[in-house]
Amino acid sequence: MGRRQYTWRCIALFGWILFLLLLLAACSGETKEEESLEAGKVITPSEEEEPPEEQPEPTDEKEESVSETNYSEEFDTDPLPTTVEELAALEKGKYARKIFNNKDGAEREGSELLDHLGEDMPEISNNPSEAELDYFFRETLKLVQDDYSGEEEILKALKFQLLGSPEVEDPRYQFKEHLNIAVLLDASGSMAQEINGKTKMEAAKETITAFLEELPEETNVALRVYGQEGTSADSDKELSCSSSEIIYGYSPYEEATFSEALNSVQPAGWTPNGLALSKAQEDLAEFKGEENTNIVYLVSDGIETCDTKPVEVAKQFYDSNIQPIINVIGFDVDSEGQNHLKEIANAAEGLYQTVQDEDELANELNKINEMAEAWNEWKEKGEQAFDLKETQNSIDIFVYTTQNLAKLSEEKESVEYILEALLATDKVSDDIFYQLKEINSNYHTEMRTQVEQQKDRLEEWNENSYKEALQMLEDKYQENKE
């Protein structure tokens, strides 16, 4: 046998001996572990000589606590609102009004509706508990939750309708020597979408032109567009998100000049709402609030798609010495866009209104025309001769109550259409269907009662002077904010 062959045999023999030693050690360790498990404890090397500790027996109370924790996590959802203010604080659901407006299809084609809702529909068992039913109803309601107006919105509407009245103590809402009105128009690519045979941009142009033509001659007006450069492609985002231009004003309306400027604008890129507001603040820098009544309308059809922080900018603009009144109009926006634009308006304590088409946009802008005529009369006759029509203002105030009641009715019907679709496609039994329908009916009946009670309070306040009514609303608003 050669020396090299002998050496390899020695190495192999040594390896087998080492393997057997390790195997014996492992068996010994397993024996100790098995003994320790029988004693109720796993022994680590540092604990081998310590006596095993006694473990308390599990109790029914502990098992019940674990069960309750899992139960609450499984059915964790937001509580249902119990007041109009809580109702108004909720965000609009992604299918709000869509199901109601397509109710015939929802009733006939339940499976199609369920496919449309897809993964957004929460699951429900064949034999649900009361907690499961409540959870299912709340999550379903979120899908069709409409937007409601609380007393905060009514306060802001009342103050705007009474703009110029000596009874409104807020200097922001008092008439000054100069009236400046700015419209900030979204020129993003989505404004090329059509409504009733016209693009949103075409409808907005015609409506804004008609609105400006009716303003008193001495009114200073301005039109600023934003998102008007580039395209909606990612490669053009930086260009578009930095684009905003004042194409007219500040000066009285002049038809030829304004038309030429407006015709040059076409829907193009992204949506920098915050940039438009910050540029508008620069435009109005010389028009201090002490001598000017400054009103700004942001007209947009969607959410911020850049990173220009519109909510922060709106708050900063509002707090400046310009003292602007900043209102926001959502032009044919979806639920996400509406929630975003409403947040901008709230940051500036301004009004928010959704409009679906050209006529609704015109109606909203006409509110400024009426206010501008009142300003013109104030300038001609003086503050003491300024007369407010109580009946007209009452209609404007309480239209919020009527809208809330109508939305509750449509929302209730939308939930019922979903339930009928579930029943028609055998997703729920008859028993579950009627239980959910009763929950839906009880909830909306209670919320209608809350809205009616709010209406009674407002009617009582309206019998007092405007100043007292405003103060009551203001006090309640401040109380809610705290």
Solvent accessible surface area in square Angstrom, and as a share of the most:
residue,aa,sasa,rsa
1,M,145,0.65
2,G,45,0.43
3,R,208,0.76
4,R,193,0.70
5,Q,93,0.41
6,Y,130,0.50
7,T,65,0.38
8,W,163,0.57
9,R,135,0.49
10,C,57,0.34
11,I,95,0.48
12,A,56,0.44
13,L,113,0.56
14,F,135,0.56
15,G,36,0.35
16,W,164,0.58
17,I,87,0.44
18,L,87,0.43
19,F,111,0.46
20,L,98,0.49
21,L,108,0.54
22,L,112,0.56
23,L,87,0.43
24,L,121,0.60
25,A,64,0.50
26,A,52,0.40
27,C,68,0.41
28,S,59,0.38
29,G,39,0.37
30,E,102,0.46
31,T,69,0.40
32,K,106,0.45
33,E,83,0.37
34,E,105,0.47
35,E,103,0.46
36,S,5,0.03
37,L,98,0.49
38,E,151,0.68
39,A,59,0.45
40,G,48,0.46
41,K,39,0.17
42,V,85,0.49
43,I,62,0.31
44,T,60,0.35
45,P,121,0.76
46,S,100,0.64
47,E,51,0.23
48,E,81,0.36
49,E,167,0.75
50,E,95,0.43
51,P,108,0.68
52,P,74,0.47
53,E,121,0.54
54,E,168,0.75
55,Q,121,0.54
56,P,117,0.74
57,E,141,0.63
58,P,100,0.63
59,T,79,0.46
60,D,120,0.62
61,E,137,0.61
62,K,128,0.54
63,E,106,0.47
64,E,104,0.47
65,S,60,0.39
66,V,81,0.47
67,S,66,0.43
68,E,102,0.46
69,T,69,0.40
70,N,85,0.43
71,Y,101,0.39
72,S,66,0.42
73,E,120,0.54
74,E,115,0.52
75,F,36,0.15
76,D,110,0.57
77,T,41,0.24
78,D,75,0.39
79,P,117,0.73
80,L,62,0.31
81,P,8,0.05
82,T,84,0.49
83,T,56,0.33
84,V,7,0.04
85,E,49,0.22
86,E,80,0.36
87,L,0,0.00
88,A,14,0.11
89,A,83,0.65
90,L,48,0.24
91,E,126,0.57
92,K,26,0.11
93,G,6,0.06
94,K,103,0.44
95,Y,18,0.07
96,A,7,0.05
97,R,82,0.30
98,K,107,0.45
99,I,5,0.03
100,F,42,0.18
101,N,113,0.58
102,N,94,0.48
103,K,80,0.34
104,D,81,0.42
105,G,18,0.17
106,A,3,0.02
107,E,85,0.38
108,R,174,0.64
109,E,84,0.38
110,G,4,0.04
111,S,59,0.38
112,E,109,0.49
113,L,15,0.08
114,L,23,0.11
115,D,115,0.60
116,H,108,0.48
117,L,3,0.02
118,G,39,0.37
119,E,181,0.81
120,D,59,0.30
121,M,28,0.12
122,P,24,0.15
123,E,164,0.74
124,I,37,0.19
125,S,52,0.33
126,N,141,0.72
127,N,138,0.71
128,P,21,0.13
129,S,51,0.33
130,E,135,0.61
131,A,29,0.22
132,E,39,0.17
133,L,8,0.04
134,D,69,0.36
135,Y,52,0.20
136,F,2,0.01
137,F,4,0.02
138,R,8,0.03
139,E,39,0.17
140,T,1,0.00
141,L,0,0.00
142,K,66,0.28
143,L,16,0.08
144,V,2,0.01
145,Q,4,0.02
146,D,3,0.02
147,D,25,0.13
148,Y,3,0.01
149,S,15,0.09
150,G,0,0.00
151,E,5,0.02
152,E,46,0.20
153,E,28,0.13
154,I,0,0.00
155,L,4,0.02
156,K,10,0.04
157,A,5,0.04
158,L,3,0.02
159,K,30,0.13
160,F,5,0.02
161,Q,39,0.17
162,L,0,0.00
163,L,4,0.02
164,G,4,0.04
165,S,2,0.01
166,P,77,0.48
167,E,58,0.26
168,V,3,0.01
169,E,112,0.50
170,D,42,0.22
171,P,69,0.43
172,R,33,0.12
173,Y,13,0.05
174,Q,61,0.27
175,F,11,0.05
176,K,29,0.12
177,E,94,0.42
178,H,87,0.39
179,L,1,0.00
180,N,0,0.00
181,I,1,0.00
182,A,3,0.02
183,V,1,0.00
184,L,2,0.01
185,L,0,0.00
186,D,0,0.00
187,A,0,0.00
188,S,3,0.02
189,G,23,0.22
190,S,42,0.27
191,M,0,0.00
192,A,51,0.39
193,Q,101,0.45
194,E,121,0.54
195,I,29,0.15
196,N,133,0.68
197,G,64,0.62
198,K,69,0.29
199,T,31,0.18
200,K,5,0.02
201,M,3,0.01
202,E,84,0.38
203,A,3,0.03
204,A,0,0.00
205,K,26,0.11
206,E,85,0.38
207,T,7,0.04
208,I,1,0.00
209,T,29,0.17
210,A,53,0.41
211,F,6,0.03
212,L,4,0.02
213,E,88,0.39
214,E,114,0.51
215,L,16,0.08
216,P,13,0.08
217,E,155,0.70
218,E,103,0.46
219,T,1,0.01
220,N,30,0.15
221,V,1,0.00
222,A,3,0.02
223,L,1,0.00
224,R,17,0.06
225,V,1,0.01
226,Y,0,0.00
227,G,0,0.00
228,Q,31,0.14
229,E,75,0.34
230,G,26,0.25
231,T,67,0.39
232,S,73,0.47
233,A,50,0.39
234,D,118,0.61
235,S,104,0.67
236,D,35,0.18
237,K,81,0.35
238,E,149,0.67
239,L,88,0.44
240,S,0,0.00
241,C,20,0.12
242,S,79,0.51
243,S,6,0.04
244,S,23,0.15
245,E,89,0.40
246,I,58,0.30
247,I,30,0.15
248,Y,16,0.06
249,G,36,0.34
250,Y,41,0.15
251,S,41,0.26
252,P,66,0.42
253,Y,51,0.19
254,E,86,0.39
255,E,106,0.47
256,A,69,0.54
257,T,76,0.44
258,F,1,0.00
259,S,37,0.24
260,E,132,0.59
261,A,21,0.16
262,L,6,0.03
263,N,101,0.52
264,S,86,0.56
265,V,7,0.04
266,Q,106,0.47
267,P,35,0.22
268,A,24,0.19
269,G,3,0.03
270,W,40,0.14
271,T,8,0.05
272,P,0,0.00
273,N,0,0.00
274,G,1,0.01
275,L,29,0.14
276,A,0,0.00
277,L,0,0.00
278,S,35,0.23
279,K,66,0.28
280,A,1,0.00
281,Q,34,0.15
282,E,112,0.50
283,D,32,0.17
284,L,1,0.01
285,A,51,0.40
286,E,135,0.61
287,F,38,0.16
288,K,79,0.33
289,G,0,0.00
290,E,144,0.65
291,E,107,0.48
292,N,10,0.05
293,T,2,0.01
294,N,1,0.01
295,I,1,0.00
296,V,0,0.00
297,Y,2,0.01
298,L,0,0.00
299,V,0,0.00
300,S,0,0.00
301,D,12,0.06
302,G,16,0.16
303,I,58,0.29
304,E,26,0.12
305,T,53,0.31
306,C,18,0.11
307,D,115,0.60
308,T,32,0.19
309,K,106,0.45
310,P,8,0.05
311,V,45,0.26
312,E,111,0.50
313,V,24,0.14
314,A,0,0.00
315,K,99,0.42
316,Q,116,0.52
317,F,0,0.00
318,Y,30,0.11
319,D,86,0.44
320,S,24,0.15
321,N,95,0.49
322,I,4,0.02
323,Q,49,0.22
324,P,0,0.00
325,I,4,0.02
326,I,0,0.00
327,N,2,0.01
328,V,1,0.01
329,I,1,0.00
330,G,0,0.00
331,F,0,0.00
332,D,50,0.26
333,V,14,0.08
334,D,82,0.43
335,S,14,0.09
336,E,105,0.47
337,G,0,0.00
338,Q,2,0.01
339,N,34,0.17
340,H,32,0.14
341,L,0,0.00
342,K,32,0.14
343,E,93,0.42
344,I,0,0.00
345,A,0,0.00
346,N,59,0.30
347,A,19,0.14
348,A,1,0.01
349,E,52,0.23
350,G,4,0.04
351,L,18,0.09
352,Y,35,0.13
353,Q,56,0.25
354,T,24,0.14
355,V,3,0.01
356,Q,78,0.35
357,D,34,0.18
358,E,47,0.21
359,D,103,0.54
360,E,70,0.31
361,L,0,0.00
362,A,35,0.27
363,N,94,0.48
364,E,13,0.06
365,L,0,0.00
366,N,65,0.34
367,K,66,0.28
368,I,0,0.00
369,N,14,0.07
370,E,95,0.43
371,M,15,0.07
372,A,0,0.00
373,E,88,0.39
374,A,23,0.18
375,W,2,0.01
376,N,39,0.20
377,E,63,0.28
378,W,37,0.13
379,K,68,0.29
380,E,129,0.58
381,K,128,0.54
382,G,30,0.29
383,E,76,0.34
384,Q,172,0.76
385,A,49,0.38
386,F,24,0.10
387,D,111,0.58
388,L,46,0.23
389,K,143,0.61
390,E,91,0.41
391,T,100,0.58
392,Q,80,0.35
393,N,9,0.05
394,S,19,0.12
395,I,115,0.58
396,D,38,0.20
397,I,8,0.04
398,F,32,0.13
399,V,61,0.35
400,Y,29,0.11
401,T,2,0.01
402,T,87,0.50
403,Q,67,0.30
404,N,1,0.00
405,L,27,0.13
406,A,48,0.37
407,K,24,0.10
408,L,0,0.00
409,S,48,0.31
410,E,37,0.17
411,E,4,0.02
412,K,49,0.21
413,E,57,0.25
414,S,1,0.01
415,V,1,0.00
416,E,20,0.09
417,Y,14,0.05
418,I,0,0.00
419,L,2,0.01
420,E,51,0.23
421,A,0,0.00
422,L,10,0.05
423,L,50,0.25
424,A,68,0.53
425,T,37,0.22
426,D,128,0.67
427,K,116,0.49
428,V,11,0.07
429,S,56,0.36
430,D,90,0.47
431,D,94,0.49
432,I,5,0.03
433,F,13,0.06
434,Y,135,0.51
435,Q,65,0.29
436,L,1,0.00
437,K,70,0.30
438,E,106,0.48
439,I,40,0.20
440,N,0,0.00
441,S,40,0.26
442,N,90,0.46
443,Y,17,0.06
444,H,1,0.00
445,T,81,0.47
446,E,85,0.38
447,M,1,0.00
448,R,88,0.32
449,T,55,0.32
450,Q,41,0.18
451,V,0,0.00
452,E,71,0.32
453,Q,86,0.38
454,Q,0,0.00
455,K,67,0.28
456,D,86,0.45
457,R,89,0.32
458,L,5,0.03
459,E,73,0.33
460,E,110,0.49
461,W,33,0.12
462,N,27,0.14
463,E,150,0.67
464,N,54,0.28
465,S,58,0.37
466,Y,26,0.10
467,K,99,0.42
468,E,80,0.36
469,A,6,0.04
470,L,16,0.08
471,Q,93,0.41
472,M,62,0.27
473,L,5,0.03
474,E,47,0.21
475,D,77,0.40
476,K,59,0.25
477,Y,18,0.07
478,Q,76,0.34
479,E,121,0.54
480,N,74,0.38
481,K,114,0.48
482,E,181,0.81
